[in-house]
Amino acid sequence: MVKALGVTLTLALIMQMTVPGARAADAPIELKWAQLMPPIDTANALKPKTFFSGSQPTPDDGAPTPPALPEGGFMSVKRRQPGSNQPPRVVAEYNGKKVKIGGYVVPLDFEATTIKEFLLVPFVGACIHVPPPPANQIVYVKSEKGVEIAGQFDPVWVTGTLKTEPAFTGLADTGYTLDADAVEHRKE
């Protein structure tokens, strides 16, 4: 009887030690937006320019730089952003990982109040009222079931499998795609 009790206690102890480890492995990685930005390659970094300088990016084809635009005219000319001919800089180690990240919804595909595709952005109004953030700060989210969102400015948590696949939408280019398992309202 004592030997059977010892075996039972040993099995119970082993179960306690292994089950929490298995749960931890299944738990999603909770990401912050800064973690989606890879370290800057200082050798190939673009020279920063001020927003209001009116300066143009240097053409890649060796042509001379166009003259500066007159004051106030820089917003009316569509210009290619420096580095736009390269794929977005992403953190490859998150590819295929289950993650959880908080942000704000910019709907792309919806029926009534159910959203099936949306952009997840780090701050309110991104891609709508202001120029979009960099591609590695926008996540294209697909939800098979669809998500009920009460208000566009309500923060959410999205849990699912992250891929380092860019997506090109009418609003912005993204560096990541996320297949959502769950979208829940976030309490600030």
LINSUL-V398282 format. One record per helix or strand of 3 or more residues. SS is the DSSP state (~ for helix, > for strand). FROM is the first residue (numbers start at 1). LEN is the number of residues. Records with the same first field share a line. If there is no record, write none. Layout:
SS=FROM-LEN / FROM-LEN
This chain:
~=2-25 / 33-4 / 51-3 / 74-3 / 92-3 / 135-3
>=29-3 / 98-14 / 114-8 / 138-11 / 155-9 / 176-10
